[in-house]
Amino acid sequence: MATAKKSAAKKAAKKPAAKKAVKKAAKKPAAKKAVKKVVKKVAKKAVKKVAAKKPAAKKAVKKVAKKAVKKAAKKPAKAKSARKPNAAFMKPMTPSAVLAAVVGANPLPRTEVTKKVWDYIKKHKLQDSVNRRNINADDKLKAVFGGKKTVSMFEMTKLISGHLK
């Protein structure tokens, strides 16, 4: 009977609402009271479900809820750091003469080159209307794509990188 109590209590503590409450408390230690309320609500719901089957599980559920509140209060909040772009992508690269006709002759990072090529594609409506993954090249882009008339957007970045130094 004791194992039934513990397993029912563990199931109740694993409810998504209880997990969210614990995570919130970890971020804001001052929110301990709010966490207690949420955990109590979850515990009550779990007790109602479990108590209908096993009335003795009520105490075990409450114990697990109290442990969850204590754990949440102990965890310190982590500071989020801003995402930094990879330096390799941000390094300015010089486009070849063929690619310069589309994006300009100034050195640009790879990300900017791709953006400018997409701007050119959208401006001239070169994206295939049926299969949106394909780009139908005009004269300037055909030179960049190595003479290919149609290129997939995934293949496009590979072909463009060959024109960057």
MOSUL-V504827 format. One record per residue. N is the residue number from 0. RES is the residue in three letters. PHI is phi in whole degrees, -180 to 180 (NA if undefined). PSI is psi in whole degrees, 0 to 359 (* if undefined). D_CENTER is the distance of its C-alpha to the mean C-alpha in whole Angstrom. Layout:
# MOSUL-V504827
N&RES&PHI&PSI&D_CENTER + N&RES&PHI&PSI&D_CENTER
This chain:
# MOSUL-V504827
0&MET&NA&324&43 + 1&ALA&-65&323&41 + 2&THR&-68&326&39 + 3&ALA&-64&321&38 + 4&LYS&-63&312&38 + 5&LYS&-64&316&35 + 6&SER&-66&322&33 + 7&ALA&-66&321&33 + 8&ALA&-67&320&32 + 9&LYS&-64&319&29 + 10&LYS&-61&319&28 + 11&ALA&-65&322&28 + 12&ALA&-72&339&26 + 13&LYS&-88&5&23 + 14&LYS&-64&145&23 + 15&PRO&-57&322&19 + 16&ALA&-64&321&21 + 17&ALA&-67&319&23 + 18&LYS&-63&318&19 + 19&LYS&-62&318&18 + 20&ALA&-62&319&21 + 21&VAL&-66&318&21 + 22&LYS&-64&319&18 + 23&LYS&-63&319&19 + 24&ALA&-67&327&22 + 25&ALA&-66&326&21 + 26&LYS&-77&323&19 + 27&LYS&-129&95&22 + 28&PRO&-60&336&25 + 29&ALA&-73&348&28 + 30&ALA&-90&26&26 + 31&LYS&-61&321&28 + 32&LYS&-64&318&30 + 33&ALA&-64&322&27 + 34&VAL&-65&318&26 + 35&LYS&-58&317&29 + 36&LYS&-62&313&30 + 37&VAL&-65&316&27 + 38&VAL&-64&322&27 + 39&LYS&-64&318&31 + 40&LYS&-61&314&30 + 41&VAL&-63&318&28 + 42&ALA&-63&320&31 + 43&LYS&-63&316&33 + 44&LYS&-61&316&31 + 45&ALA&-65&320&31 + 46&VAL&-64&318&35 + 47&LYS&-61&316&36 + 48&LYS&-68&315&34 + 49&VAL&-76&321&35 + 50&ALA&-64&329&39 + 51&ALA&-63&328&40 + 52&LYS&-93&316&40 + 53&LYS&-140&99&41 + 54&PRO&-62&336&42 + 55&ALA&-77&352&42 + 56&ALA&-81&352&38 + 57&LYS&-57&313&38 + 58&LYS&-65&319&39 + 59&ALA&-62&321&36 + 60&VAL&-64&317&33 + 61&LYS&-63&320&34 + 62&LYS&-60&313&35 + 63&VAL&-63&321&31 + 64&ALA&-63&318&30 + 65&LYS&-64&319&32 + 66&LYS&-62&321&30 + 67&ALA&-63&320&27 + 68&VAL&-66&317&28 + 69&LYS&-63&316&29 + 70&LYS&-61&317&26 + 71&ALA&-64&322&24 + 72&ALA&-71&333&27 + 73&LYS&-77&326&27 + 74&LYS&-70&129&24 + 75&PRO&-79&155&23 + 76&ALA&-76&139&20 + 77&LYS&-95&137&18 + 78&ALA&-84&132&18 + 79&LYS&-86&134&14 + 80&SER&-101&149&15 + 81&ALA&-69&145&14 + 82&ARG&-73&130&12 + 83&LYS&-104&134&15 + 84&PRO&-71&152&16 + 85&ASN&-67&134&17 + 86&ALA&-63&329&21 + 87&ALA&-66&325&22 + 88&PHE&-74&333&20 + 89&MET&-90&355&22 + 90&LYS&-71&124&25 + 91&PRO&-65&132&28 + 92&MET&-124&147&29 + 93&THR&-90&125&32 + 94&PRO&-77&152&32 + 95&SER&-69&171&35 + 96&ALA&-61&323&38 + 97&VAL&-66&314&36 + 98&LEU&-72&330&33 + 99&ALA&-63&333&34 + 100&ALA&-65&336&36 + 101&VAL&-96&313&33 + 102&VAL&-106&348&31 + 103&GLY&104&162&33 + 104&ALA&-89&348&35 + 105&ASN&-70&146&33 + 106&PRO&-63&133&31 + 107&LEU&-136&153&27 + 108&PRO&-68&158&24 + 109&ARG&-55&320&23 + 110&THR&-61&317&20 + 111&GLU&-69&323&23 + 112&VAL&-61&314&25 + 113&THR&-62&318&22 + 114&LYS&-61&315&22 + 115&LYS&-67&323&25 + 116&VAL&-64&318&26 + 117&TRP&-66&322&24 + 118&ASP&-60&317&26 + 119&TYR&-62&316&29 + 120&ILE&-62&315&28 + 121&LYS&-69&320&27 + 122&LYS&-62&318&30 + 123&HIS&-94&6&32 + 124&LYS&52&56&31 + 125&LEU&-97&355&30 + 126&GLN&-75&134&27 + 127&ASP&-62&134&29 + 128&SER&-74&330&30 + 129&VAL&-85&302&29 + 130&ASN&-105&99&27 + 131&ARG&-66&347&24 + 132&ARG&-77&342&23 + 133&ASN&-97&147&26 + 134&ILE&-115&126&28 + 135&ASN&-91&114&32 + 136&ALA&-78&140&33 + 137&ASP&-92&191&36 + 138&ASP&-61&316&38 + 139&LYS&-66&314&36 + 140&LEU&-73&331&33 + 141&LYS&-61&322&35 + 142&ALA&-67&323&37 + 143&VAL&-69&322&33 + 144&PHE&-86&11&32 + 145&GLY&73&33&35 + 146&GLY&87&359&37 + 147&LYS&-77&138&35 + 148&LYS&-81&321&35 + 149&THR&-128&134&32 + 150&VAL&-136&142&29 + 151&SER&-77&156&25 + 152&MET&-64&335&22 + 153&PHE&-77&324&21 + 154&GLU&-73&332&25 + 155&MET&-58&313&25 + 156&THR&-63&324&23 + 157&LYS&-64&316&25 + 158&LEU&-68&324&28 + 159&ILE&-67&320&27 + 160&SER&-62&335&27 + 161&GLY&-70&344&30 + 162&HIS&-100&7&32 + 163&LEU&-109&137&30 + 164&LYS&-119&*&32
